[in-house]
Amino acid sequence: MGREGWNELAAWRDRRMGERGDLWHRAILDPTLLAVLGPVRGLRILDLGCGNGYLTRRWAREGAADSVGVDLSPVSLGFARRRERRRPSGARFVLRAGSDLSGFADASFDRVVAHMSLMDIEDAKGTVREVGRVLAERGRFVFSISHPCFDIDLRSKWVVEGERGAETVYRQVTGYRTEKVVRVPWKVSASETAHTLSYHRPLPTYLRYLREAGLAVVRMEEPTPRAEAIQKSAQGAFLRQIPLHLVFEAVPVGKWSGTRGHPRAVRRRASRTSGRTPAAVGPRSGSRGRTRGSGSAGRGSTTGS
């Protein structure tokens, strides 16, 4: 299915995302991601799974030296490029899988961002490995995913007990440890449902991918809904108690070890001094329009499948 599912969703998602993101992004996801990312002026940024490119263009307008959006869906990139032509920002858009960034040189980006896309990429391991390659020595990888503990594709849902105003909210989940490919339904109209593939992975899997790519987690956040989400989304108030998303910041291990060059050099140095390899530390939701109320998130498009 891969890119075809995202091609089918592209027009619907472009209408929803516009230039500010839909409700779920602008009032829940984006504020935390942007706070972790910080100022971008003068930086080279790669946006993996950029969808219609609203964030890619935002960073270009904020003064990024180079802001490049990558996506595997040509239809999504078509919407991104049309928006760029109508209101030029300097952003660029490239059709490419996240697991094959061969068009970009080693250490060519100061920041790599994957906003709600990594769990939709089949070869997430290869994608993270490529991130480690194209990331500058003092660069940072900032990515968001559905919370693997609480938002387990269609195997999780809200449970609410009690009367309104005094209800108790639970998150019912099953299958956390089991990696699984899921065909996700998106309700795009009263009579039409599109589908994409999603890949549930427990947290240790993501941390292993990062470690093997020479990256270590230095920050993890769980986005909290803003007032707009609480007012306009039935799930908004629930998210104040139980998060459905994670935002990570990871950096090349060499930045902290003092070792320059390829991650393998870092591991060789570590093995000489301690006999151990450096370990990573640290650590969808209502807008997706699913046919079931499991509550997992609207996100960017996918870069690999």
Helices and strands as residue ranges (DSSP letters): H 3-17, H 23-24, I 25-29, H 30-37, E 44-48, H 54-61, E 66-71, H 74-86, E 92-95, E 109-115, G 118-120, H 124-134, E 135-146, G 153-155, E 156-161, E 168-173, E 180-187, E 193-200, H 203-212, E 215-221, H 227-232, G 238-240, E 245-252, H 253-257, H 263-273, G 286-288
